[in-house]
Amino acid sequence: MDMEDRVGPRRPNIGRVEDAVEGLTHEAIHLKWLHAKASLERWEEETKLLKAEGECVGKSFEWLKGDWRRREVEWSRDGTVSKGAIAYATRTVGTFEVLKKKAWTHFSELLSLINHS
């Protein structure tokens, strides 16, 4: 005769099962919350970096434009610099102006996307 025949069928303790399910449910919800919090923190960090980097791009083009403008002015005053070099400096100033405007435009678009999300 085995044990089940002597004491009857084993019945789970419903209270213990409910407690275990409740504990596991609480743990699962807590893990979901932790993952969501980590995702939010990564998103916030990424947006900070994008804002900082986006601003630097426009400022870099502005600085490069100014540097080439300085060369253009200096070379124009110097009688030994060829007209081709001066023309190149003038064209480069224009190029960096266009790049600066595009960078600020894209940066503004990025900010509006970030601020609406």
Secondary structure, DSSP 8 states (H G I E B T S, - for coil): --HHHHH------HHHHHHHHHHHHHHHHHHHHHHHHHHHHHHHHHHHHHHHHHHHHHHHHHHHHHHHHHHHHHHHH-TTS-HHHHHHHHHHHHHHHHHHHHHHHHHHHHHHHHHT-
